[in-house]
Amino acid sequence: MALSHFIQNIDRSSTTEENRSKSMEDLTASLPIPNTLATRVGLIPVRCGPVRFAIGSPKGVTSNSWRVWTNKHGDVCIACRDAFREAKVSLHPSGRWRMAFTAEAVAKNSNLLPSDHDRAWEVWDQPPAFLPNTVIAFRLVFPTSELSIRPEQRRPSEWTNVIHIEAAPPGKVTVLTLFVTAGDVVPTRESEPSFCLASLDIGGGRCAQLVAHGDPEGDLQHLIECSVAEARRQAESAGVQLPDEAYGYFFGRRDDGSRFLVSARMSRGV
């Protein structure tokens, strides 16, 4: 797996967070560089958030643009930047985590949910450590078959400083896994290519580690097909006509207690 973003004029003598951030801003469409080089020169892992990323080549179809950031309270947040902006994932240091509509979205659109309903789709407790001092917190799953954002659809204001990550080959998916670790220890995938995209300090000796890696596709295509069919059935029952380019994200739970979002084109099977 490689970064498909580009770099020009890197100051290798500087290791300050300010200059690393400036280097990220100076990335230009010149020559693609592998993640190993980006790591060596200090561009990744990103240590001063937010980190912005998308799956796929900037010259072809990609996923939506996503970002992960932290705040002074130790919360870790995940949200889409150019679509699906009404919701975000919030991982609180209390261990009470949630996927919910944002207060701003509900205030702007009263049709999102009834006034007496909670904004949260799901609230769950932090799962136990799956690895020593490491909690698998959340996954974003990107099947290559579901990438659909064309270059002309990307608004510059929503795609500034986006790091493009190589899409997976056939039979694999690209996954961004967020780990919460005790200390700055980066989890790795021994069986699949991986690299640490971001390592963000969230206080209390803990870090939020965002790792990009490949995974076998398994039965994911069947899961997507069933989920899309059910979503289309619900839309039709409600009298909603889905556009040809409609796109969706489906929320799920893994056996290890972590939650995930997987992207899908709503036109599948039509």
Residue pairs with C-beta under 8 A, 6 or more apart in sequence:
1 35
1 165
1 166
1 168
1 174
1 193
1 194
1 195
1 212
1 213
1 214
2 32
2 33
2 34
2 35
2 165
2 166
3 32
3 33
3 34
3 35
3 38
3 44
3 163
3 164
3 165
3 166
4 32
4 56
4 57
4 58
4 164
4 165
4 166
5 27
5 32
5 33
5 38
5 58
5 162
5 163
5 164
6 27
6 28
6 29
6 30
6 31
6 32
6 33
7 23
7 26
7 27
7 28
7 30
7 31
7 33
7 38
7 41
7 43
8 26
8 27
8 28
8 30
9 26
10 23
10 41
10 43
11 19
11 23
12 41
12 42
14 20
14 42
15 42
17 47
17 48
20 42
20 43
20 46
20 47
20 48
21 48
23 41
23 42
23 43
24 43
24 46
24 161
24 163
25 161
27 161
29 58
35 44
35 195
35 212
36 195
38 44
39 45
39 195
39 196
44 163
44 195
44 196
44 197
44 198
45 186
45 196
45 197
45 198
45 199
45 209
45 210
46 197
46 198
46 199
46 200
47 198
47 199
47 200
47 201
49 68
49 69
49 70
49 198
49 200
50 67
50 68
50 69
51 67
51 68
51 69
51 163
51 197
51 198
51 200
51 210
52 65
52 66
52 67
52 81
52 160
52 161
52 162
52 163
53 65
53 66
53 67
53 162
53 163
53 164
53 165
53 176
53 197
53 212
54 62
54 63
54 64
54 65
54 66
54 149
54 159
54 162
54 163
54 164
54 165
55 62
55 63
55 142
55 144
55 147
55 164
55 165
55 166
55 167
55 174
56 62
56 63
56 144
56 147
56 149
56 164
56 165
56 166
56 167
57 164
57 166
57 167
58 151
58 162
58 164
59 151
60 151
61 147
61 148
61 149
61 150
62 147
62 149
62 154
62 164
63 142
63 146
63 147
63 149
63 263
64 80
64 81
64 82
64 83
64 84
64 149
64 247
64 263
65 80
65 81
65 82
65 154
65 158
65 159
65 162
66 78
66 79
66 80
66 81
66 140
66 176
67 78
67 79
67 81
68 76
68 77
68 78
68 178
68 198
68 200
68 208
68 210
69 76
69 77
69 200
70 76
70 77
70 200
70 201
70 202
70 208
71 77
73 92
73 93
74 92
74 93
74 202
74 203
74 204
74 206
75 90
75 91
75 92
75 93
75 202
76 90
76 91
76 137
76 178
76 180
76 200
76 202
76 208
77 88
77 89
77 90
77 91
78 88
78 89
78 91
78 138
78 140
78 178
79 85
79 87
79 88
79 89
80 249
81 158
81 159
82 149
82 154
82 155
82 158
82 159
83 247
84 249
85 102
85 105
86 101
86 102
86 105
86 109
86 112
87 99
87 100
87 101
87 102
87 105
87 121
88 99
88 100
88 102
89 97
89 98
89 99
89 138
89 259
89 261
90 97
90 98
90 99
90 100
91 97
91 126
91 137
91 138
91 178
91 180
91 208
92 98
93 202
93 203
93 204
95 125
95 126
96 123
96 125
96 126
97 123
97 124
97 125
97 126
97 137
97 259
98 120
98 121
98 122
98 123
98 124
99 120
99 121
99 122
99 251
99 259
100 118
100 119
100 120
100 121
101 112
101 113
101 119
101 120
101 121
102 119
103 119
105 112
106 112
106 113
106 119
113 119
121 251
122 251
122 259
124 257
124 259
126 135
126 137
126 180
127 135
127 136
127 137
127 256
127 257
127 258
128 135
128 257
129 135
130 136
130 256
130 258
131 187
133 181
133 182
133 183
133 185
134 179
134 180
134 181
134 182
134 185
134 187
135 179
135 180
135 181
136 177
136 179
136 254
136 256
136 257
136 258
137 178
137 179
137 180
137 208
137 258
138 177
138 178
138 258
138 259
138 260
139 175
139 176
139 177
139 178
139 254
139 258
139 259
139 260
139 261
140 175
140 176
140 260
140 261
141 173
141 174
141 175
141 215
141 220
141 260
141 261
141 262
141 263
142 167
142 168
142 173
142 174
142 175
142 176
142 262
142 263
143 168
143 173
143 217
143 220
143 221
143 224
143 262
143 263
143 264
144 167
144 168
144 169
144 170
144 172
144 173
144 174
145 221
146 224
146 263
146 264
146 265
147 167
148 245
148 247
148 265
163 197
165 174
165 176
165 197
165 212
166 174
167 174
168 174
168 214
168 215
171 216
171 217
172 192
172 214
172 215
172 216
172 217
173 214
173 215
173 216
173 217
173 220
174 212
174 213
174 214
175 212
175 213
175 214
175 215
176 197
176 210
176 211
176 212
177 187
177 210
177 211
177 213
178 208
178 209
178 210
178 211
179 187
179 208
179 209
179 210
179 211
180 202
180 206
180 207
180 208
180 209
181 187
181 206
181 207
181 209
182 205
182 206
183 205
183 206
183 207
184 199
184 207
185 207
185 209
186 196
186 199
186 209
186 211
187 209
187 211
188 194
188 211
189 211
189 213
189 214
192 213
192 214
192 215
193 213
193 214
194 211
194 212
194 213
194 214
195 211
195 212
195 213
196 209
196 210
196 211
197 210
197 211
197 212
198 208
198 209
198 210
199 207
199 208
199 209
199 210
200 207
200 208
200 209
200 210
201 207
202 208
220 262
223 252
223 262
224 250
224 262
224 264
224 268
225 268
225 269
227 248
227 250
227 262
227 264
228 248
228 264
228 265
228 266
228 268
228 269
229 269
231 248
231 250
231 266
232 242
232 266
232 270
235 241
235 242
242 266
244 267
245 267
246 265
246 266
246 267
247 263
247 264
247 265
247 266
248 263
248 264
248 265
248 266
249 261
249 262
249 263
249 264
250 261
250 262
250 264
251 259
251 260
251 261
252 259
252 260
252 261
252 262
253 259
253 260
254 260
